[in-house]
Amino acid sequence: MADSEPSYIDYEAFLDPSFSPVSFANTLVTATNNPSDTPLDLSTPLSRVLFDVQEIDTHIHTLSTKAALPLLTHTAARTAASQRILHHVSTQIATLTENYQRLDEEVIQRHSAAAEVRLAADRLWQTVKIGRAVSRCLQLGRQLEAQMAEFRSAPPATRKDDHRAMVRAAGTLHSLHRLFAAAGPGEEGEHLSRVAVVATLQAELLTPAEQRLVATAQQTVREFSMSSLAPAAAPPTTATPVPTTAAAPATYAQTEETKARTTSACVALCFLSPPPRAGRADFQPALLLAALQTYLQTALTASLAALARALGTLPTLPRTLLEVAARCQNIVALEALLESVKPPPALLVPLPRESESSSSTPASATATLLQPLLAALDTASLPSFFWRSLASGLAGRVQEIVNRGGVSARTLRSQRDRVRESIRECVVRGSRGAKGGQGGWEREVGVMVGSVLGPLGR
């Protein structure tokens, strides 16, 4: 065999993975030349390399000549095996191609057609959904138009049911607002803002109707008056002086009509208030709170101005205190009315899911319209808020009278006992019927008396 023939070539050095041609050439050059010679002789190492190449070529030729038959036999065997593999693979490829064509005809093409049908059905469903929302919106619009016509048609002399029509119209507006607010993906009013007829409905019917209802309800709250005292004939918003003659007390029917009208106004303002934000467990009727706070502020302003004038001219103090007591009685009646009215069920916001496990009864189920007002004013009672707010503003006015001096200040100092008793009687009379009873208003009496007599000194 050729492997047993001796050879001077070091095959192991050439087959070593760390073999470097540069290092091998450098070794040949340094072995055949003197490093101190300037011109290097490269013919000798080159001849050595060429001789080694020729030797290897001769060795390859010898091996291939001696092993020609085994090489040809091995090559023929591999070629035959490749042909057999190719034949089998070609058959499998043909079968696979046929299956794919059948799959394309039976599945892919049908799936493409089904996808087009699905897209058409989805668009039709979106169209039907928008059509239903628009139809519901227009139906509510026609209902609101009829309710507003009923609200406007009642003559002033027989206007007994107009406040009920106001509540119905406010409820319809609330339903429309909820429909417009449901504009999220997949919700009922998702694309309503893009429909021209809905925009026209909002501009020509909903906005004017809402403004009229809000103005009427706010006016009804401002005109609330149920006091049985003489000055009660004029609500706290009137600027005309109260007549000296006693007004006829309101009948039971008139009192009930006032309660019903004010209740309807409060419920309407609840309906028309902006909806609460997501996740809120309590409902804050912003429009109602604003109207009630305006009513209280008007009563406070009018009472403070009247008391400041009356303390400068004491002969008018009894009549002025009667007016102030009448305003407080209106506030007491308003508190009782608000405490008896609950928010409409449509406005009750459910608690979040995480709080449902901690309490089985929602907090809004037992709420009344009085609770949001008390929370906004940070007080436990409206009469207490009235007297304390009035006292806080009255002290400065009395101090101004004292600083000016003159007859008014001397008369006020000399009549302090009479003023004390008159103020006490005014607070007790104005708070009559409120929670806490007569003995429960001693603190308010003390605050009012101190605001007047405190700046006078001893």
C-alpha positions as CSV (number, residue, x, y, z in Angstrom):
1,M,0.0,0.0,0.0
2,A,1.0,3.6,-0.6
3,D,0.6,4.4,3.2
4,S,3.5,2.0,4.0
5,E,5.9,3.7,1.5
6,P,8.5,6.0,3.2
7,S,8.2,9.8,2.6
8,Y,10.4,12.7,3.7
9,I,7.4,15.0,3.8
10,D,6.0,15.6,7.3
11,Y,2.3,15.2,6.7
12,E,1.5,15.6,10.4
13,A,3.0,19.1,10.4
14,F,0.8,20.1,7.4
15,L,-2.3,18.5,9.0
16,D,-1.8,20.2,12.4
17,P,-4.7,22.7,13.1
18,S,-2.1,25.2,14.3
19,F,-0.1,25.1,11.0
20,S,0.7,28.6,9.7
21,P,2.0,29.1,6.1
22,V,3.7,32.3,7.1
23,S,5.7,30.6,9.8
24,F,6.6,27.7,7.5
25,A,7.8,30.0,4.8
26,N,9.9,32.0,7.3
27,T,11.4,28.8,8.6
28,L,12.5,27.7,5.0
29,V,14.0,31.2,4.3
30,T,16.0,31.4,7.5
31,A,17.2,27.7,7.1
32,T,18.6,28.3,3.6
33,N,20.0,31.9,4.1
34,N,22.3,33.8,6.4
35,P,20.3,36.4,8.4
36,S,23.1,38.9,7.9
37,D,23.0,38.8,4.1
38,T,21.3,41.7,2.6
39,P,20.1,40.1,-0.7
40,L,18.2,37.0,0.3
41,D,18.3,33.9,-1.9
42,L,14.7,32.8,-2.4
43,S,15.4,30.3,-5.2
44,T,16.4,27.5,-2.8
45,P,13.4,27.6,-0.5
46,L,11.1,28.0,-3.5
47,S,12.7,24.9,-5.2
48,R,12.1,23.1,-1.9
49,V,8.5,24.0,-1.9
50,L,8.0,23.1,-5.5
51,F,9.7,19.7,-5.0
52,D,7.4,19.0,-2.1
53,V,4.4,19.8,-4.2
54,Q,5.6,17.6,-7.0
55,E,6.1,14.8,-4.5
56,I,2.6,15.1,-3.1
57,D,1.2,15.2,-6.6
58,T,3.1,12.0,-7.5
59,H,1.8,10.4,-4.3
60,I,-1.8,11.3,-5.1
61,H,-1.5,10.0,-8.7
62,T,0.0,6.8,-7.4
63,L,-2.8,6.3,-4.8
64,S,-5.6,7.1,-7.4
65,T,-4.1,4.7,-9.9
66,K,-3.9,1.8,-7.5
67,A,-7.4,2.5,-6.0
68,A,-9.2,3.4,-9.2
69,L,-11.6,0.4,-9.2
70,P,-12.7,0.9,-5.5
71,L,-13.2,4.6,-6.2
72,L,-15.3,4.0,-9.3
73,T,-17.3,1.3,-7.5
74,H,-18.0,3.7,-4.6
75,T,-19.0,6.5,-6.9
76,A,-21.4,4.3,-8.9
77,A,-23.0,3.1,-5.6
78,R,-23.5,6.6,-4.4
79,T,-24.9,7.7,-7.8
80,A,-27.4,4.9,-7.8
81,A,-28.5,5.7,-4.3
82,S,-28.9,9.3,-5.2
83,Q,-31.1,8.3,-8.2
84,R,-33.3,6.2,-6.0
85,I,-33.6,8.9,-3.4
86,L,-34.5,11.5,-6.1
87,H,-37.1,9.1,-7.5
88,H,-38.8,8.7,-4.1
89,V,-38.5,12.4,-3.3
90,S,-40.0,13.4,-6.7
91,T,-43.0,11.1,-6.0
92,Q,-43.5,12.7,-2.6
93,I,-43.2,16.2,-4.1
94,A,-45.7,15.4,-6.8
95,T,-48.2,14.1,-4.1
96,L,-47.6,17.1,-2.0
97,T,-48.1,19.5,-4.9
98,E,-51.4,17.7,-5.7
99,N,-52.6,18.0,-2.1
100,Y,-51.7,21.7,-2.0
101,Q,-53.7,22.3,-5.1
102,R,-56.7,20.5,-3.7
103,L,-56.3,22.4,-0.4
104,D,-56.1,25.7,-2.3
105,E,-59.3,24.9,-4.1
106,E,-61.3,23.5,-1.1
107,V,-60.0,25.7,1.7
108,I,-58.0,28.8,0.7
109,Q,-60.3,30.0,-2.1
110,R,-63.3,29.3,0.1
111,H,-61.7,31.1,3.0
112,S,-61.0,34.1,0.8
113,A,-64.7,34.2,-0.2
114,A,-65.8,33.6,3.4
115,A,-63.5,36.5,4.5
116,E,-65.2,38.8,2.0
117,V,-68.6,37.7,3.2
118,R,-67.6,38.2,6.8
119,L,-66.3,41.7,6.0
120,A,-69.6,42.5,4.2
121,A,-71.6,41.1,7.1
122,D,-69.6,43.1,9.7
123,R,-70.1,46.3,7.8
124,L,-73.8,45.6,7.4
125,W,-73.9,45.0,11.2
126,Q,-72.2,48.2,11.9
127,T,-74.6,50.0,9.6
128,V,-77.6,48.4,11.3
129,K,-76.1,49.3,14.7
130,I,-75.7,52.9,13.7
131,G,-79.1,52.9,12.2
132,R,-80.7,51.6,15.4
133,A,-78.8,54.2,17.5
134,V,-79.9,57.0,15.2
135,S,-83.4,55.7,15.3
136,R,-83.4,55.6,19.1
137,C,-81.9,59.1,19.1
138,L,-84.6,60.5,16.8
139,Q,-87.3,58.7,18.8
140,L,-86.0,60.3,22.0
141,G,-85.8,63.6,20.1
142,R,-89.5,63.4,19.1
143,Q,-90.4,62.4,22.6
144,L,-88.5,65.4,24.0
145,E,-90.1,67.7,21.4
146,A,-93.6,66.6,22.5
147,Q,-92.7,67.0,26.2
148,M,-91.3,70.5,25.6
149,A,-94.5,71.4,23.7
150,E,-96.5,70.1,26.6
151,F,-94.3,72.1,29.0
152,R,-94.7,75.3,27.0
153,S,-98.4,74.9,26.3
154,A,-99.7,75.1,29.9
155,P,-101.1,78.6,30.6
156,P,-99.8,80.5,33.6
157,A,-103.2,80.4,35.3
158,T,-103.6,76.6,35.2
159,R,-100.0,75.6,35.2
160,K,-100.2,72.7,37.6
161,D,-98.6,69.9,35.6
162,D,-95.8,71.8,33.9
163,H,-93.3,70.7,36.5
164,R,-94.1,67.1,35.9
165,A,-93.5,67.7,32.1
166,M,-90.2,69.3,33.1
167,V,-89.1,66.2,34.9
168,R,-90.1,64.0,32.0
169,A,-88.3,66.2,29.5
170,A,-85.2,66.2,31.8
171,G,-85.3,62.4,32.0
172,T,-85.4,62.2,28.2
173,L,-82.5,64.6,27.9
174,H,-80.6,62.4,30.4
175,S,-81.2,59.3,28.3
176,L,-79.9,61.2,25.2
177,H,-76.8,62.3,27.1
178,R,-76.2,58.7,28.2
179,L,-76.6,57.6,24.6
180,F,-74.1,60.2,23.4
181,A,-71.7,59.3,26.2
182,A,-71.6,55.7,25.2
183,A,-69.1,56.4,22.4
184,G,-66.5,53.8,23.2
185,P,-65.5,51.0,20.8
186,G,-68.4,48.6,20.4
187,E,-70.8,50.8,22.4
188,E,-74.2,52.0,21.2
189,G,-73.3,55.6,20.4
190,E,-69.8,54.9,18.9
191,H,-70.4,56.7,15.6
192,L,-73.3,59.0,16.4
193,S,-71.2,62.2,16.4
194,R,-70.5,61.6,12.7
195,V,-74.1,61.5,11.7
196,A,-75.3,64.8,10.3
197,V,-79.0,64.5,11.5
198,V,-77.8,63.8,15.0
199,A,-75.7,66.9,15.0
200,T,-78.6,68.9,13.7
201,L,-80.8,67.4,16.4
202,Q,-78.3,68.5,19.1
203,A,-78.0,72.0,17.8
204,E,-81.7,72.8,17.1
205,L,-83.5,70.8,19.8
206,L,-81.4,69.4,22.6
207,T,-79.3,72.4,23.5
208,P,-82.2,75.0,23.5
209,A,-84.4,72.5,25.4
210,E,-81.7,71.9,28.0
211,Q,-81.0,75.6,28.4
212,R,-84.8,76.3,28.9
213,L,-85.2,73.5,31.4
214,V,-82.1,74.5,33.4
215,A,-83.3,78.1,33.5
216,T,-86.8,77.2,34.6
217,A,-85.6,74.8,37.3
218,Q,-83.1,77.3,38.7
219,Q,-85.8,80.0,38.8
220,T,-88.1,77.6,40.7
221,V,-85.4,76.9,43.3
222,R,-84.7,80.6,43.6
223,E,-88.4,81.4,44.2
224,F,-88.8,78.7,46.9
225,S,-90.7,80.2,49.9
226,M,-92.7,78.4,52.5
227,S,-92.3,80.5,55.6
228,S,-95.4,81.2,57.7
229,L,-94.0,84.5,59.0
230,A,-95.2,87.9,57.6
231,P,-92.3,88.6,55.2
232,A,-92.6,85.1,53.7
233,A,-94.6,86.4,50.8
234,A,-91.4,87.6,49.1
235,P,-88.7,85.0,48.2
236,P,-85.0,85.8,49.1
237,T,-84.3,86.9,45.6
238,T,-86.7,89.8,45.6
239,A,-85.3,93.3,46.0
240,T,-88.6,95.0,46.9
241,P,-89.2,95.9,50.6
242,V,-91.6,93.7,52.5
243,P,-94.9,95.3,53.2
244,T,-95.7,96.1,56.8
245,T,-99.1,94.3,56.6
246,A,-99.1,90.6,57.3
247,A,-99.4,88.4,54.3
248,A,-102.1,85.8,54.2
249,P,-100.7,82.4,55.2
250,A,-100.4,79.9,52.4
251,T,-103.1,77.2,52.1
252,Y,-102.3,73.5,52.3
253,A,-102.8,73.1,48.5
254,Q,-100.4,76.0,47.8
255,T,-97.9,74.5,50.2
256,E,-98.1,71.1,48.5
257,E,-97.9,72.7,45.1
258,T,-94.7,74.6,46.1
259,K,-93.2,71.4,47.4
260,A,-94.1,69.5,44.3
261,R,-92.8,72.2,42.0
262,T,-89.5,72.5,43.9
263,T,-89.1,68.7,44.1
264,S,-89.6,68.5,40.3
265,A,-87.0,71.3,39.8
266,C,-84.5,69.5,42.0
267,V,-85.0,66.2,40.2
268,A,-84.8,67.9,36.8
269,L,-81.5,69.6,37.8
270,C,-80.2,66.2,38.9
271,F,-81.1,64.7,35.5
272,L,-79.4,67.7,33.7
273,S,-76.2,67.7,35.7
274,P,-73.1,66.3,34.1
275,P,-72.8,62.5,34.6
276,P,-70.2,61.3,37.2
277,R,-66.8,60.1,36.1
278,A,-66.2,56.3,35.7
279,G,-65.5,54.6,39.0
280,R,-67.3,57.1,41.2
281,A,-69.6,55.5,43.8
282,D,-71.4,58.8,44.6
283,F,-73.3,61.2,42.4
284,Q,-72.7,64.9,42.6
285,P,-75.5,66.9,40.9
286,A,-73.5,70.0,40.0
287,L,-76.4,72.1,38.6
288,L,-78.6,71.3,41.7
289,L,-75.8,72.2,44.1
290,A,-75.0,75.4,42.3
291,A,-78.7,76.5,42.4
292,L,-79.1,75.6,46.1
293,Q,-75.8,77.4,47.0
294,T,-77.0,80.4,45.1
295,Y,-80.3,80.3,47.0
296,L,-78.5,80.2,50.3
297,Q,-76.0,82.9,49.3
298,T,-78.8,85.2,48.2
299,A,-80.6,84.7,51.5
300,L,-77.3,85.4,53.4
301,T,-76.5,88.5,51.4
302,A,-80.0,90.0,51.7
303,S,-80.1,89.2,55.5
304,L,-76.7,90.6,56.1
305,A,-77.4,93.9,54.3
306,A,-80.8,94.2,56.1
307,L,-79.3,93.6,59.5
308,A,-76.5,96.0,58.9
309,R,-79.0,98.7,58.1
310,A,-81.3,97.8,61.0
311,L,-78.5,97.9,63.5
312,G,-77.8,101.5,62.5
313,T,-81.5,102.4,62.9
314,L,-82.8,100.2,65.8
315,P,-86.5,101.0,65.3
316,T,-86.5,98.9,62.1
317,L,-84.7,96.0,63.8
318,P,-87.8,93.9,64.8
319,R,-89.2,93.9,61.2
320,T,-85.7,93.1,59.8
321,L,-85.3,90.2,62.3
322,L,-88.7,88.9,61.2
323,E,-87.5,88.9,57.6
324,V,-84.3,87.1,58.6
325,A,-86.3,84.5,60.6
326,A,-88.6,84.1,57.6
327,R,-85.6,83.4,55.3
328,C,-84.3,80.9,57.8
329,Q,-87.6,79.1,58.0
330,N,-87.5,78.8,54.2
331,I,-84.1,77.2,54.5
332,V,-85.5,74.8,57.2
333,A,-88.3,73.9,54.8
334,L,-85.9,73.4,52.0
335,E,-83.7,71.1,54.2
336,A,-86.7,69.0,55.1
337,L,-87.8,68.9,51.4
338,L,-84.3,67.8,50.2
339,E,-84.1,65.2,52.9
340,S,-87.3,63.6,51.7
341,V,-86.2,63.4,48.0
342,K,-84.0,60.7,46.8
343,P,-82.0,60.9,43.5
344,P,-83.8,59.3,40.5
345,P,-82.9,55.5,40.2
346,A,-81.4,56.2,36.8
347,L,-78.7,58.4,38.4
348,L,-77.6,55.9,41.0
349,V,-74.0,54.9,40.1
350,P,-73.0,51.3,41.2
351,L,-70.0,50.8,43.3
352,P,-66.8,49.5,41.7
353,R,-66.3,45.7,41.6
354,E,-63.6,45.7,44.2
355,S,-65.9,47.4,46.7
356,E,-68.9,45.1,46.1
357,S,-67.4,42.4,48.2
358,S,-67.0,44.6,51.2
359,S,-70.6,45.9,51.3
360,S,-73.7,44.3,49.9
361,T,-75.8,47.6,50.0
362,P,-74.6,50.4,47.8
363,A,-74.1,53.8,49.6
364,S,-76.2,55.5,46.9
365,A,-79.3,53.4,47.7
366,T,-80.0,55.4,50.9
367,A,-78.8,58.8,49.7
368,T,-81.0,61.9,49.5
369,L,-80.5,65.2,47.8
370,L,-79.6,66.8,51.1
371,Q,-76.4,64.8,51.6
372,P,-74.5,66.2,48.6
373,L,-75.4,69.8,49.6
374,L,-74.3,69.3,53.2
375,A,-71.0,67.7,52.0
376,A,-70.4,70.6,49.6
377,L,-71.0,73.2,52.4
378,D,-69.1,71.1,55.0
379,T,-71.9,71.4,57.6
380,A,-74.3,69.2,59.4
381,S,-77.4,71.5,59.0
382,L,-78.5,74.2,56.7
383,P,-79.9,76.5,59.4
384,S,-76.7,76.2,61.4
385,F,-74.8,77.1,58.2
386,F,-77.1,80.1,57.7
387,W,-76.7,81.5,61.2
388,R,-72.9,80.9,61.4
389,S,-72.2,82.4,58.0
390,L,-74.5,85.3,58.8
391,A,-72.6,85.9,62.1
392,S,-69.2,85.8,60.4
393,G,-70.2,88.6,58.1
394,L,-72.2,90.6,60.6
395,A,-69.3,91.2,63.1
396,G,-67.5,93.3,60.5
397,R,-70.6,95.4,59.8
398,V,-71.1,96.1,63.6
399,Q,-67.5,97.0,63.9
400,E,-68.0,99.6,61.2
401,I,-71.0,101.1,63.1
402,V,-68.9,101.3,66.2
403,N,-65.9,102.9,64.4
404,R,-68.2,105.6,62.9
405,G,-69.6,106.4,66.3
406,G,-72.5,108.8,66.7
407,V,-76.1,108.2,67.7
408,S,-76.3,104.8,66.1
409,A,-73.3,103.4,68.1
410,R,-74.6,105.0,71.4
411,T,-78.1,103.7,70.8
412,L,-76.8,100.2,70.0
413,R,-74.7,100.2,73.2
414,S,-77.6,101.4,75.4
415,Q,-80.0,98.9,73.9
416,R,-77.7,95.9,74.0
417,D,-80.0,93.8,76.3
418,R,-83.0,94.4,73.9
419,V,-80.9,93.6,70.9
420,R,-79.6,90.4,72.6
421,E,-83.1,89.2,73.3
422,S,-84.4,90.1,69.9
423,I,-81.6,88.2,68.2
424,R,-82.2,85.2,70.4
425,E,-85.9,85.2,69.6
426,C,-85.0,85.6,65.8
427,V,-82.7,82.5,65.8
428,V,-85.2,80.4,67.8
429,R,-88.1,81.5,65.6
430,G,-86.2,81.0,62.4
431,S,-84.9,77.6,63.3
432,R,-88.3,76.3,64.5
433,G,-89.1,72.9,63.0
434,A,-85.5,72.1,62.2
435,K,-83.7,69.1,63.7
436,G,-82.3,69.7,67.1
437,G,-85.3,71.5,68.7
438,Q,-85.3,74.8,70.5
439,G,-82.5,73.7,72.9
440,G,-80.3,72.6,70.1
441,W,-79.7,76.1,68.7
442,E,-78.0,77.7,71.8
443,R,-74.7,77.7,70.0
444,E,-76.1,79.5,67.0
445,V,-77.8,82.0,69.4
446,G,-74.5,82.6,71.1
447,V,-72.6,83.0,67.8
448,M,-75.2,85.6,66.5
449,V,-75.3,87.5,69.8
450,G,-71.5,87.5,70.0
451,S,-71.2,88.8,66.5
452,V,-73.3,91.8,67.4
453,L,-72.5,92.5,71.0
454,G,-68.8,91.5,70.8
455,P,-67.6,94.6,68.9
456,L,-69.6,96.8,71.4
457,G,-67.4,96.0,74.3
458,R,-68.6,96.5,77.9
